[in-house]
Amino acid sequence: MKHYTPCQLVNDSMMAIVKMLNVSAPKSFNVEDNDGMNAIELAIESDVDIKIIKAMQRMCRDTWREMKKEKKD
């Protein structure tokens, strides 16, 4: 049986949440708060694991591409 550190458990949970958000509310990664910061900027500021930030960036990129494609149609 594999043992996970508390940090690994947190990162796994965060990644699962990011994936769920991507399915249920993909545009949420692009929304800015009252201070003009989006989820990726807040994650960077909060020292979130780089793997999670990169996953968020990819999801954000894909959402922007889809939105741009929809505008053309």
N, C-alpha and C positions, 0 to 999 in steps of 0.2 A: 504494500500500500504506500502510495506517495504521500509525503508530508509537505504541506504548504506553509510558508511563513505567513504571518499576518499581512505583510505587504503584498504578497502574491494573491492572497484572498481578496484584498481590497481592489487590486488591479483587475482581477478576473471579474469581480462584481461590477466595476466601473465599465469595463469593456462590454459586458452583457447589457448594461443600461444604455450605453451609446448605440449598440446594435438595435435595441428595442426602439429607441428614439428615431433611428434612421428609418425603421419600418413604419412607425405610427405617426411621426411628425418630422419628416426629413428637412423641412424648411427651418426648423427650430435652430439648426446650427448657424444659420445666417442672420437670425434676429439679434438686434442689439438692445442692451439694457438702457436705462436712463443716463448712464455715463458713456454711452456709445461703444460699449464693449460687447463682443459676441462670445459664444461659448468657448471657442478655441482660445481667444485672448484670456478669458477668465481661467481656463485650464492651465495655460502657461504660467499665469501669475500665481496660481495655486500649487505649482510644482507637481502637476500630474505627470505620470509616467509618459515618456516620449512615444511609446507604442500607441497609447490611447490618443494622444494628440495627433499623431500621423493618421490614425484611423479616422478621426474626426475631420481632418483636412481632406482626406480622400472622399469622405461622404459629402462634405460641403462642396467640393469641386464637382462631384457627380450631380448634385442637386442643381448647382448653377448651370451646368451644361444642359440638364433636362429642361430647366426653366427657359434658357435661351432657345433651345430647340422648339419648345412649345410656342414661343413668341413668333417664330418664323412661320409656323404652320397656320 
